């Protein structure tokens, strides 16, 4: 097995693709103090603020580097549904984004809660909401991808939620912390390597 070196200013991740081909059976859930709020045409900065709040610990950066017009074209598309997860005082602490643009598929585009809420059953509650919203008339497949930069339990969580792995890929990209897109202390579980030494 040959190891492929990665530029020290880049990050490599193994991406796993998962899918459901049928709506899972409903199970009893404990009541949750959280609620979903639909954002029909969110302001760009409001959306990016929540995207950062939820995704920064896991190196989410895609919606931060896309041009403003490109992000707005997605988040304002009527086939894309964005929900903020709010706590009882109304503070936005999670993001659920469903993409129906490639019907009959629905992609679970973004799914996450701030780290303080992990391990308390909130993820199961949010997945139950996602399933209720995604599986509507005409949808034949619900799919998602996760990677080795995500929470260590993410892949197992999706499998336990009823998704079946069907593909794997390796992704390499410029480390957003090296270029000021995310702070240097983001995602401490992913070592930030020293800057590459310029060639003489």
N, C-alpha and C positions, 0 to 999 in steps of 0.2 A: 504494500500500500504506500503510495507516494503522497507526501504532504504537500499541499500547494501553499506557498507563502502568500500572505496578505499584506499589502502596503500598511505600514503602521498608522497611517492617517485614515484607514478604512476599517470597516467592521464587516464580519462575515456571519451569516446566520443560516441555519437550516429551517426551511419553511415547510410546514405540513398543511396540506389541503384536506378538508373534511366536508362531508355532506350528509344531509338527511334526504331521503326520498319519500318519506311519509310523515305526517304529523304525529309526534309522540303522544302517548296517552297522558291525559291530565292526572296529576297526582296532588294530594292534599298539601297545601302550603301553609305555614304559619303566617299570620298577618305581619305586614311590614309597615314601619313608619314612613318608608320612602314612597315617593309617587313620581309618575312620569308626566312631563310637560312637553307637549308637541311644539317644536319650533318650525313653523311653516316656511318662513323666509328670514332666517336669522341674519342679523348684521354680521359682517365678516369678522370684526374684532371680537364680538361677543362669542362667536363660534370658536375662533382660534384660542381665546382665553380658556374656554372649557376644554378644548382639545389639549392644550398644554397642561392644564391642571390634572387631567386624567392620564395623559400619555407620556409626559416627561420622564417619569420613573422607568419607562420601558423603551425610551428612545423613539417615540412616535414623532415624526418630523415631516411626513409627506405633505400635509396640508399647510405647513409653515413655509415651505420653499416653493410651492407652486405659485405662479402669478395670481394676483388677487382675482382677476377676471376668470381664471380657470377654476379656482375654488368656488367662487360664487355660481358659476355655471352648474356645478355639481350640487351644492347645498340648496340652491333655489330651484332645482329641477323638480317638477311635480311627482316624478317617479322615485325620488329619494326622500325618505322620511327620517327626520332627526328628532330625537327626544332627549331632553335633559332629565337626569335623575336628580330629584330635589329632596333634601331632608326636611323635617317638620318646620324649621324656620324659613324654608324656601331657598336655602343655599344650594347651588348646583354642584353636585359632587359625583356625577357620573354621566356617561354618554352612551346612547344607543343609536346607531345609524343603520337603516335598512335600505338597500339599493334594489329597486325593482326594474331597473332600466333594461335588463336582459331577460325579460319574461320568456318562458315560464319559470325562470330562476329568481330567487331572492338571495342576495348576498348580505350576510351579516358583516357590514363593512367596518364598523367600529363598535366595540363593546368593552366597557370598562368602568371601574369605580376608583375613587381615590384610594391609595393604599391603606388608609386608616380603617376602611370598611371591609377589608378582605378577612376571610376566615370566620365570618359571622352569619353565613347563610344568605347574605345580600346578593351574591352572584347567582344563586339558584333562583331567587325571586326575580332578578332581572332577566334571566334566561326564560323563565316562565312567561314574562311579559313579551319577550322577543318572539317566542313561539306563537303566542296568541295573535300578535300583530303580523307576523310573516306569513303564516299559513292561512291564506285567504283564497277565494275562488280564483282558479287559474294557475296558482302556484304549484309546481310539481317538484321543485328541488330547493332546499334551503342549504346554503353552503357558507363556509368560513375558512380562513387560513390563520394559522398562528405560527410563531417562530420561536427559536431558542433564546431570543432576547426578552420574550414575554415572561410573565410570572411563571415560576417553575411548575406550578400546578395547572397552568392554562390548558395544555394539551390533554391531560387526564380529565380535566373538568369538561371539556368539550365532548370527549368520548363518553363520559358518564351521562352527559346531557342528551345523548342519542346520535351524535355525529359519528360518521364512519370515515376513517382516513382513506384517501384514494390516491394521493400523490405527494411527492416530496421534491424539493428543489433547494439549491444553495443560492443565496442572495448576498452580493457584496456591494457595499455603498460607502460613500464618504462619511466618516464619523461626524455627525452634526455638531458635536461638541468642539471639534477642531476649528470649525468655521463660524462660530458664534451663533448658530441657529438655536442651540440649547446650551444651558450653562455647563461648565466643565464638571460640576459635581452631580449632574444628572446621571441616572442609571449606574450607581456605584457597583452593581454586580457585573458590569461590563467594563473591564479595565481600560482606562484611557491611556494609550501608549504615548510615549514621547513623540514629539514632532519629528518627522523624517528629516535627516540631516541633508541639506541641499548639496547636490553634487558640485564639485569644484571644476 
